[in-house]
Structures are given as structure tokens and as C-alpha cells.
Amino acid sequence: MASDGDIRVLLALDLLLSLAFSAVALWGLSFFGLVQNTTTNLALATLVVATLTYLLVLR
């Protein structure tokens, strides 16, 4: 019998990796002057990436 793991661990890893990806993407976009690198933009990007990951992969 295979274990799927604890959903809390999966969600925490999803948020952590989404934060890292969003930070790198936001840094790259701000390097080219397309967006500002702010905490609000980072939080919004992290939320969008984490939600998309949850809907497309974890469900």
C-alpha cells in the first residue's frame, strides 16, 4: 500500500518552492525594468504560482 504523504507537507513545499520561483522570476523581470520588485508583487506572484500548482498537480 503506497502512501500519498501528508497534505500539509505537500502544501508547505508547494508554497516554499512557489516563493523561490516567484522571487527569481520577479528579480528577472525587475532586472529588465518590466515590474518593480516589491513585497506585494512577490506575495501575489507566489499566491498565483502556488494556486496554479495546486490546481494542476495536486488535485
FIDOKE-495341 format. One line per field, with one value per atom (N, C-alpha, C): x negated, y, z; residue in three letters; atom name. Coordinates in steps of 0.2 Angstrom, whole numbers, plus 5000, padded with zeros to 4 digits. Example, Ala and Ser with C-alpha at 12.3 -4.5 7.8 and 13.67 -1.06 7.14 Angstrom:
BEGIN
xx: 4934;4938;4934;4936;4932;4936
yy: 4972;4978;4984;4989;4995;5000
zz: 5039;5039;5039;5035;5036;5039
aa: Ala;Ala;Ala;Ser;Ser;Ser
at: N;CA;C;N;CA;C
//
This chain:
BEGIN
xx: 4996;5000;4996;4996;4992;4995;4991;4993;4993;4998;4998;4994;4993;4989;4994;4992;4996;4997;5003;5005;5002;5001;4998;4991;4987;4980;4980;4985;4985;4987;4992;4994;4988;4984;4979;4973;4972;4967;4969;4975;4978;4977;4979;4978;4971;4966;4959;4956;4958;4955;4958;4964;4968;4965;4963;4960;4953;4949;4942;4943;4947;4948;4951;4955;4958;4953;4948;4943;4938;4936;4932;4935;4941;4945;4946;4947;4948;4942;4936;4930;4928;4929;4928;4932;4938;4942;4940;4939;4937;4930;4925;4919;4920;4925;4926;4931;4933;4937;4945;4947;4954;4959;4956;4960;4956;4959;4955;4954;4949;4948;4950;4956;4959;4962;4963;4966;4973;4977;4983;4983;4979;4979;4976;4971;4969;4974;4978;4984;4989;4991;4996;4993;4987;4984;4984;4982;4982;4989;4993;5000;5003;5001;5004;5000;4994;4990;4992;4993;4995;5002;5006;5013;5013;5010;5009;5006;5001;4998;5003;5006;5011;5017;5019;5025;5023;5017;5014;5011;5008;5004;5007;5008;5010;5017;5022;5029;5029
yy: 4994;5000;5006;5010;5016;5022;5026;5032;5038;5042;5049;5054;5053;5058;5063;5067;5072;5078;5080;5085;5092;5092;5098;5099;5094;5094;5096;5093;5095;5102;5105;5112;5116;5115;5119;5119;5113;5113;5117;5116;5120;5127;5130;5137;5139;5135;5137;5137;5132;5132;5137;5139;5144;5151;5152;5158;5159;5153;5153;5155;5151;5153;5160;5162;5169;5174;5173;5178;5178;5173;5173;5176;5174;5177;5185;5187;5194;5198;5195;5198;5199;5194;5194;5199;5200;5205;5212;5212;5219;5221;5216;5217;5221;5219;5222;5228;5229;5235;5234;5228;5227;5227;5226;5226;5228;5231;5233;5227;5226;5220;5223;5222;5223;5217;5218;5213;5211;5216;5214;5210;5212;5208;5201;5201;5194;5190;5192;5189;5187;5191;5190;5185;5185;5180;5173;5173;5167;5164;5168;5165;5162;5166;5163;5157;5157;5150;5145;5146;5140;5138;5142;5141;5136;5139;5135;5128;5128;5121;5117;5119;5115;5113;5117;5115;5110;5111;5107;5101;5101;5095;5091;5094;5091;5088;5091;5089;5083
zz: 5000;5000;5000;4995;4994;4998;5001;5005;5000;5000;4997;5001;5007;5011;5014;5019;5022;5018;5017;5013;5015;5022;5025;5022;5022;5020;5012;5008;5001;5000;5004;5003;5006;5011;5013;5008;5005;5000;4994;4992;4986;4987;4993;4995;4995;4998;4998;4991;4987;4980;4976;4977;4973;4975;4981;4983;4980;4980;4977;4969;4966;4959;4957;4961;4960;4962;4967;4968;4962;4959;4954;4948;4946;4941;4941;4947;4949;4948;4951;4950;4943;4939;4932;4928;4930;4927;4929;4935;4938;4935;4933;4930;4923;4920;4913;4914;4920;4921;4919;4919;4917;4923;4929;4935;4941;4946;4952;4957;4960;4964;4971;4973;4979;4983;4989;4993;4991;4989;4987;4980;4976;4970;4971;4975;4977;4980;4985;4988;4983;4978;4973;4968;4966;4962;4965;4971;4975;4975;4977;4978;4971;4965;4959;4957;4958;4956;4961;4967;4972;4970;4968;4966;4960;4955;4949;4950;4954;4955;4959;4964;4967;4963;4958;4954;4949;4946;4940;4942;4948;4950;4956;4961;4967;4967;4963;4963;4959
aa: Met;Met;Met;Ala;Ala;Ala;Ser;Ser;Ser;Asp;Asp;Asp;Gly;Gly;Gly;Asp;Asp;Asp;Ile;Ile;Ile;Arg;Arg;Arg;Val;Val;Val;Leu;Leu;Leu;Leu;Leu;Leu;Ala;Ala;Ala;Leu;Leu;Leu;Asp;Asp;Asp;Leu;Leu;Leu;Leu;Leu;Leu;Leu;Leu;Leu;Ser;Ser;Ser;Leu;Leu;Leu;Ala;Ala;Ala;Phe;Phe;Phe;Ser;Ser;Ser;Ala;Ala;Ala;Val;Val;Val;Ala;Ala;Ala;Leu;Leu;Leu;Trp;Trp;Trp;Gly;Gly;Gly;Leu;Leu;Leu;Ser;Ser;Ser;Phe;Phe;Phe;Phe;Phe;Phe;Gly;Gly;Gly;Leu;Leu;Leu;Val;Val;Val;Gln;Gln;Gln;Asn;Asn;Asn;Thr;Thr;Thr;Thr;Thr;Thr;Thr;Thr;Thr;Asn;Asn;Asn;Leu;Leu;Leu;Ala;Ala;Ala;Leu;Leu;Leu;Ala;Ala;Ala;Thr;Thr;Thr;Leu;Leu;Leu;Val;Val;Val;Val;Val;Val;Ala;Ala;Ala;Thr;Thr;Thr;Leu;Leu;Leu;Thr;Thr;Thr;Tyr;Tyr;Tyr;Leu;Leu;Leu;Leu;Leu;Leu;Val;Val;Val;Leu;Leu;Leu;Arg;Arg;Arg
at: N;CA;C;N;CA;C;N;CA;C;N;CA;C;N;CA;C;N;CA;C;N;CA;C;N;CA;C;N;CA;C;N;CA;C;N;CA;C;N;CA;C;N;CA;C;N;CA;C;N;CA;C;N;CA;C;N;CA;C;N;CA;C;N;CA;C;N;CA;C;N;CA;C;N;CA;C;N;CA;C;N;CA;C;N;CA;C;N;CA;C;N;CA;C;N;CA;C;N;CA;C;N;CA;C;N;CA;C;N;CA;C;N;CA;C;N;CA;C;N;CA;C;N;CA;C;N;CA;C;N;CA;C;N;CA;C;N;CA;C;N;CA;C;N;CA;C;N;CA;C;N;CA;C;N;CA;C;N;CA;C;N;CA;C;N;CA;C;N;CA;C;N;CA;C;N;CA;C;N;CA;C;N;CA;C;N;CA;C;N;CA;C;N;CA;C;N;CA;C;N;CA;C;N;CA;C
//
